[in-house]
């Protein structure tokens, strides 16, 4: 079996293991997928100017983010339905991240509940991602559960007021509800390792996978559409909702999906601890700017008053360093850990994370940056 050395290798192994609908749900973007191309082009266009003769033999990736010490300025991003990539996938991601020494963010729309993840990964540094439901009382109770499980950073996703136009999902019949079509049924049958290693394990145990965090009265399997109005995503979110969350959430509050300087300044005003400069991996709106073009102005505007994280488009450790050199304090990894999870389960997810760390360490040696803060002194050049 070919050796797995980089993100492309893991992506290809994931493509072979997962049914097409599930793989494309993870891998692709939205509409014409121009945002995906811009993301890759924007990171490829950045070059970093090294400092030589710096007198250091080794590098230290340790960093402090939101008051917590971490082994590297990385976190595993929240991803919906990661539990379909591997049985109990969210817990496996948490254990992998814990061994590497970085946080993992559990999604509102995960298959595995945060309580189950905590039991399976007792030492993991857990964050929780929130999609605000229409029913605020139910939303509040969900946050109480996350807090009770030791999630100390809440990522509130604010860039998804409606469902994105992902046409390939419709063609593949992959969505909620899952709509079996002859093509998708055949495709699932052609992936027996996934059928027996993931789906069948749910069916003989917990039953058909579902959104685990939804209240039991409203929980629906992925083959059903009757999601109650109370737990539909709130399309009318406002800064007043962020103030409400700031009042009721006892931990750190990070707003995910900020691109405009004005919104970053409002996040400071309402007392947020951080923001994630993100385009949702190029999966929501196809005409958005790229994070690399937005980060510098946001850094200048907020002047250290909150933590700035970034995500979207990362395929190499050097991509992480580019975001850090632009001013981000940490980077979230979404597709990469999922590809690792599909390729090799828990061990595969850990291997991908360690691969990124190795790539970061090697590049830092060439750049003459022996610690993470030194990356902010690296000169960034961007080709037009």
Helices and strands as residue ranges (DSSP letters): H 7-17, H 20-27, H 34-44, E 46-49, E 63-65, E 68-70, E 74-76, G 82-84, H 89-100, E 103-106, H 114-120, E 126-130, H 136-148, E 153-157, H 167-172, H 182-189, H 192-194, I 195-199, H 200-203, G 216-218, G 229-231, H 239-248, E 252-256, H 261-269, E 274-277, G 280-282, H 291-302, E 307-310, H 317-326, E 330-333, H 335-367, G 372-377, E 379-382
